[in-house]
Amino acid sequence: GGLPGGMVAHATGSTAFFPPNAPSVVAEVPRQYINILHAGEQIFLFAPPGADVLHPATNKYVKCNCQGLLDRLQGAGGPHIVRKAVSATQRHFLMHQNARSGAKSAVAVCLPNVLDYPNFNGIINLRVSFARSWPPEHPISQIIEPLEFSVGDCLVLHGERVSAPVCVLHSATGSVDVINLHSRQVGRGR
């Protein structure tokens, strides 16, 4: 299937990922990963409670522990979660969820640069960059099933209608910029 962050193809026992910024590079990985996300020049391979971060141009990777992220997300949303999603930006992996109450919560971890660990054989405990919840009346909570894309190290969440807010979530801090768009009538002969 196709994704905004690249192309994924499934085969028996493995998955191939074609990053958008390097079409001649293909990462073939075992099917143990539940999510494969493009994150800058790297690929984040999620298999809770762990993950691998792969640099496909060099075929180097590091193993990571994501338990801190999972613990913080579980504590943030309460018992009544109706929707969960995962995303990646240039340097972060994010999980966000909506509660039945209408609140939204999100947690992000900073991804290591694989090239900084040339001979590392251990497991890196990923550092939580932020864990945050927003009340039901906040614009980010009101986008129930957001369309999303990353821009640099930000995640942009928006609805299908132009009247819905556009929320820019800064993955390093959890701060949100809200942009309200308005439709304009374009007249003829101006």
Beta strands, then each sheet from edge to edge (+ up, - down):
strand 1: 2-3
strand 2: 6-11
strand 3: 14-18
strand 4: 27-30
strand 5: 35-39
strand 6: 42-47
strand 7: 50-55
strand 8: 60-65
strand 9: 81-88
strand 10: 92-99
strand 11: 104-110
strand 12: 123-125
strand 13: 128-134
strand 14: 147-151
strand 15: 154-158
strand 16: 166-170
strand 17: 176-179
sheet 1: 1+ 2- 3+ 4-
sheet 2: 5+ 6- 7+ 8- 12-
sheet 3: 9+ 10- 11+ 13-
sheet 4: 14+ 15- 16+ 17-
end
